[in-house]
Amino acid sequence: MTNFDWGNIPLYAKTIGTAFLLSLATTPLARAVAIRMRWLDTPESAVKTHLVATPALGGVGIWVGFAGALVSARFMTSFPTGTLFNLRAVLAGGGLVFLLGIVDDLRKPLGLDWKTKMAVQTTAAALLVYFGIQLRFITPDYLAVVLTVVWVVGICNAFNIIDIMDGLAASQGAVAALGFLLIALPSEQIYVNFAAAALVGAAAGFLPWNFSVKRKIFMGDSGSLLLGFVLSALALGVDYTQINPLGVFAPLFILAIPMFDTFYVMFIRMKKGLSPFRGSLDHFALRLERIGYTRPQIVALCLVASAFLSLCALLVTLVSTPWAVWIYFVVGSFTLVLAWAVTKVEME
């Protein structure tokens, strides 16, 4: 643990800006290469929601922005002891899942089998554990290691699952990273702050191209898996509060929307007698579209909801245990009501 130095705020701002500019500049280059090589995401499946073949290597821009900003930050300041060690873990694991996503994107429409994906994601999670980034509030240690791997793999796939419309996964990634940055500022592992700042900028730099009509590009699995991995690692590095024991669950608020969609679609699929790993159109965002919301409106609603939930995450680290219980109860109850309401929307 390191006492936060408020003089680092300009460095975090520079890290965000560097990541944004690198991502913004690299993404169209990745798009040009994808078009030239015919590496396109084609709407050949009933679960695809786009209508024309689209380049899907946007994750390259996100990775270059994220990794490039962290490398640049290394020369902006003298990292405290241990920070560089932890960042190596995040970069190594993030690079591994990024490459996994690249291979999977290039092998479309079939892609890699789920066993290979799980094996690589588990290896990336094991890298975090090896470098000392894991759950700290669970004993015995072997159980903490197992749950750390489950957490990392789960969040990786949650962002992969929610990447179903322009801007949704990237905006959720940017807001979640900003949430971790703000909640970690007072007294924290400095690697969390720099990695979070880099991810904010990298995800934001991708968004203009993802929203573009004439120069559109998808982030692909390389981008969504990278977002999920880095955010899961950030959650493991934060010491949330000494005020109440429930503060350790704050990441559930920050990452609530991708986690909700993951559990929701798995529940609906199993209810229909389908494999929970099978693709479908049961996502809550697509149900909102079916009842009349436009995609920009859905992304904006999710963005506002994510920001509000991040505020709730901050609150549960600052209040007493009874108030934290009430916050979890109210948000959890509203989530159940929302799930019940969107389930009424017919998607057949």
N, C-alpha and C positions, 0 to 999 in steps of 0.2 A: 504494500500500500504506500501511496505517496500523497502528501498534502498538495492539493491543487494550487498551482501557481497561476493567478489571474493574468499574469503577463503573457501566458501562453495563448490567450484568446486570439490575438492577431495571427499566431501561427496556425491555429485551427481554421481561421478564415482563409488564410493562404492555401491551406491544404484542400479546403472545399473548392476554392477557385481554381487551383491547379488541376484537380481531378475533373472538374466541370469542363475546363477548356480542352484537356487531353481527350476526354470522352467525346465531346462535341466535334473535335477535329478528326478523330480516328474513326468514328462510326460511319461517315459517308465513304471513307476509304474501304472499310470492310464491306460496305454495300456494293461498291464498284467491283471488288474482287469476286464477291458472291455471284453477281450478275454475269460477269465475264466467264466464270467457271460453271455457271448454271447450277449453283448450289441454292436451290429455292425450296421454300415450303409450299407445296402444292395442295390445294383443297380436294384431296382424293378420298377423304374419309367423311362420314356423316357427322362426326363430332367436330370437324373443322368449321370455324365461324367466319373465315375470310373467303372471298370469292375469286381472287386471282393469285397466281404464284408470286410469292414475295420472298426477298432475301431474308435469311434468318441467322445472320452472324453478328447481330448487334451486341452480343455478349463480349465480342472482341473489344469494342469501344469501352464498355464498362470495365473490363479487366485492365486495359491499358490505363484508363483514368485512375482506377483504384490503386494498382500497383505502382504506376508512375508517380502518383502524388505521395505515396508513402516513401518511395525512394528519394524524392525531392525533399520531403520533410526531414529525412535523415540528415540532410546537409543544412537545414534551416536552424536546427537546435541540437543541443546535446541531450540525448535521451537519458533519463535516469536509469540506473542499474536494473536490468531485467526487461526493460521495455523492448529493446531490439530483439532479445531472445523470444519474447512473446509474439512480436510482429512476424518473425520468421515462421512461427507455427501457423499463423493466419495466412500468410502469403503462400507457404508450401501447401497447406490443405486447400486453400482457395484455388491455387494453380492446378491442383490435381482434379478437383471437381469441374473447373473450367475446361480442362482438356477432355474430360469425360463428356461434357456437354457438346464440345466441338465435334468429337467423333460421332456422338449420337445424332447431332444435327446433319452431319454429312452422310449418314447412313439412312436418312429418311427416304421413303415413308415408313419403313419397318423399324429402323433404329436398333439400338442394342437391346438385348433381353434384360429383364428386370433383375436377374441374378447378378449379372455383370455390373449393372448400375449400383446395386446394393453393396456389392463387394468393394467397389472403388469408394463409394461414399463412406463406408465403414472404415476403410483405410485412412481416409482424410480425417475422420473423427478420431481415430486412434493417434494420429499425429498431434492433435490438440492435447490429448491425454498425456502423450509422451513429453510434451513441452510444459506440462503442468496446468493446462487449461481444462478444468472439469468442474462438475458440481461439487460444492464444498459443504453443503448443509445436510448431506445424506451419509449415513454410515450403515454397514461397514464400507470400506473403500472399494471393494470389488463391485458392490451394488451401485455405488456412485459412478464407477467407470461404465458399467452396462447402461445405466440410465443416461449418461452423457452421450454415448454412441446413439442411443435411441432418439435422444433430443436432436442431435445434429442431423441425423438422417431424416428425421421427421420434418424439420424445418426446411431442409433442402427440397424435399418433395412437396411441401406445402406451397412454396413459391413456384415450383414447377406446375403445380395444379392450378394455381390462381392466374397463371399467365394465359388468359383466354380472350383478352381484348386490349386494344391499344392503350397504353399508359397505366394499366391497372397494377401490374406487378412492379414496374419501375417506380411509380409514385408511392406505392406501399413500402417499397424498400427504402426510398429516400426519407419518408416520414419516420419509419421505424428507426433508421440509423440516427436521425436527428433526435428522436426520443431517447435513445441510449446515450447520445452525446450530452444532452442536457441533464439527464438524471445522474450522469457520472461526473459532472463538472466539480462539485464541491471537494470531494476527496476520493481519488480513484487511481487505478492502474492507468498510467498515461497512454499505454498502447490502445486501450479501449477508445479514448478520446480521438487519437489520430486516425485509427482505423475507421471509426464511425464517421469522422469528418470526410475522409477520403471516399467512403461509400455514398454519403449524401451527394457529393459533387459528381461522382461517376454516374450514379443513377439519374440525376437531374440532367446531365449533359446528353444522355441518350434520349430523353423524352421528346425534344423537338423533332428528331428524325422518326421516332415511333409514331408521332402524331401527324407527320407530313403526309400529304395526299400524293404528291408527285414523286417524292423520294423516300417512301416508306421503307422501314426495315423492322423486323421482329428481333427481339433479344435472343430467342431460341433457348434451348436447354442450357447452353453455355452461360447465358446471362442469368436465368432464373435459378439455376443450381448455385451459381456464385453468390447471388444475393442471399439465398437461404443459408448457405454455409457461413458467410461472414457474419450475418446477423445472429445466428445460433452461437457463434464464438463470442460475439460481443456480450450476449446475455450471460455467458459463463464467466466473464471477467469482471462483472459489476458486483460490488458489495453494497447492496441496496439500502439497508438501514440498520441502525442499532436500536430503533424505537420500538418496533414490534416484529414478531417472528414471521408475520405474513408478508412482509415486504419482499421476501425472496421470490414471491410469485408475480411480481410486477411485470416481468417479460410476457406473461400470458396476456396482459392488456396491450402491450406494445405490438405484439405479433398476433393479436386476436383475429383480425380479418382473414389472413391466409390460413390460420389454424381452424377457424370456424368453417371456412369453405371446404377444407380437407375433410374434417369429420362429418360435415353435412353431406357431401356427395358420397362418401363411403357408406354412410347410414342409408341414404336413399337407394343406392345401388344394391346393398344387401337386402333391403326391404323388398326390392323387386326380384330378388333371387339371383342377382348378377354378382360377378366378382367385384370386390371393392376397388380392384386395380384396373378395371376396364374403363376406357374412356366413355363419357356420356355428356349430355347437355343439361345435367342436373345442377349446375353451379348456381348459387344464389344470384350472382350478377346477371346471368342469362335469364333467370326468372324475373328479375326487375325489368329487363329489357322487354320481356314478353308482355308485361302489364303496361308498357307505354313509355318507360324512361329511355332516353337516348343514351348512347354509350358515353359521350362526354359528361352527361349528367350523372351517370352511375359512377364513373371514375371520380368525379368531384364529390359525390356523396360519401364514397368510401374514403376519400382523402380527409374530409372533415371528420368522419367517424374515427379514423385512425388517429388524427390529432387529438380528438377528445379523449380517446382511450389512453393515449400517451400521457395526457394530463392526469387521468385517473391513476395511471401507474406511478406518477410522481406523488400524487396525494397519498397513496397507500404506504409510501416510504416516510411520510412526514407526520402521520396521525397515529393515535393510539390504536391498540388492537381492536376494541369494540367498533371504532369508526371504520377501520379497515375491513372488518367483517361486513358492515353495512354496505360499503362500496362494492365489495365482491358480490354480495347478495343482490343488490339492485341491478348491477350490470349483467350478472348472470341471468337474472329473471327476465330482463329485457331481451337478452339474446335468445332465450327459449321461446319467448313470444314471437320474436322475429322469425325464428326457424319455423315455428308453427304456421305463421302467416304466409311465408313464401312457399311452403310445401303445398298450399292450396292452389298454387298456380299450375295449370296443366301444361306439361312440356311435350307431350306425345305429338 
